[in-house]
Amino acid sequence: MAKRYSDAIRIRETKSAYNIQTEESNEWKNFIPNEQFNEILQKVIGSVSNKIVDEHRSFWLEGTYGTGKSHAAAVIKHLLCDPIVEIEDYIGEEYGADKYSIIRESLYALRENVRLFPVTMYGPCSISNRDDLSLQIQLHVTQALHDAGIDVTVQTDFDNFIANIEKNPVIWDTIISNDAELQSYAPDRKKLIKELKDKDASSAVLSLAKNALRNSGLHVRLELENLCKWFFEVQDELVKNTDYKGIFLIWDEFTDVMDLDIGASLLVSLQELTEATMRSNNNSYILHIAHPSALDKLKADERTKTTGRYHYMHYNMEPVSAFKIMSRKFMHEQDSSNPAYALYHEMTDRYFAQMREVYEKYAETSNNPMETLEDLKSLFPVH
């Protein structure tokens, strides 16, 4: 039998800073949307819906440190990429009210047809020269696919491996000699190249070559001019073999990339990929998260061209009701069959009825009195 408040209430743990690459399960659901975020979400939904040509673009989210833009981006990622059953509770809690019907319905309408595959990058990603850009995007995409248990092989991979084997004969002689399984299919370089060119056997051999390369600790570097072709070949394979309709590449702390001596040239290298996401036949997107200073090194005309390729969105720190923030620290029992559920709500309703006049005096000073009343009510029993 429920006897303590702790039988019906738990404290939600939160962190001061949000890391999109190391987030814990359901940590994103601590986020409290505001009007600013809802405008951004609607813009994202409009772009990903791919119904209006001029709206179909990737995204650049800029804001100063501590504004919560990384957490906001994580929410967008989950709303676009998670199975619908895993986001319904958040949508119901945050967008269940009638005033959010447009956002709620447009989000559900989008998700009936579109689910994106998430890939996250953070900071400079060990990039020290221009050619590292394609390698790092390639590595992050393939690692995300591997972690999701998805095996995608595209034509660019075959071409890339063949070119790499021909360019590095000594290295591949060593790799083949040290991997018995690969050696059983291709005892030397010439046989390996022949097998990779053979459409009937190439996929199995390429998998063996990838495993052998991975075991060696080396990587086949995707040439920068092939990055765009490879990226959208992966997209098309995802569409063909999974329920994903495209890739959602989120690059947090992109300011650190732009602060590199080669930062401006890296942005130019990304131009082909970014512009390709604007084509109606593609449904993949890039989201850069950066500080306002990220574009300071660019000339005015270059900055204008850059921002024009994205939905360039500002994210400011906006005040949120202290009552709302406090109420989110409490996680209430949701199972109505649990005795603690009935007892808690009985006590809450009784107390609220006695103190409603006091609550209303607090609430009438807020922008949304009815919402503030609900936040105050959910704070029981700390009143």
Protein Blocks (a to p, Z undefined) as FASTA:
>chain_A
ZZbfklmpccddddfbdcfklccehklmmpccdfklmmmmmmmmmmmnomafklmccddd
dddehklpmmmmmmmmmmmmmcfklmmmmmmmmmmpmklmmmmmmmmmmmmmgccddddd
ehjlopabfklmmmmmmmmmmmmmmmnopacddfklmmmmmmmmmmmmmlmmmmmmmmmk
lmmmmmbfklmmmmmmmmklmmmmmmmmmmmmmmnopacdddfklmmmmmmmmmmmmmmm
mmbfbdcdddehklmmmmpmklmmmmmmmmmmmmmmmpmkbccdcdddddfklmmmpcfk
lmmmmmmmpccdddddddddfklmmmmmpccdfblkbmklmmmmmmmmmmmmmmmmmmmm
mmmmpmblmlmmmmmmmmpckZZ
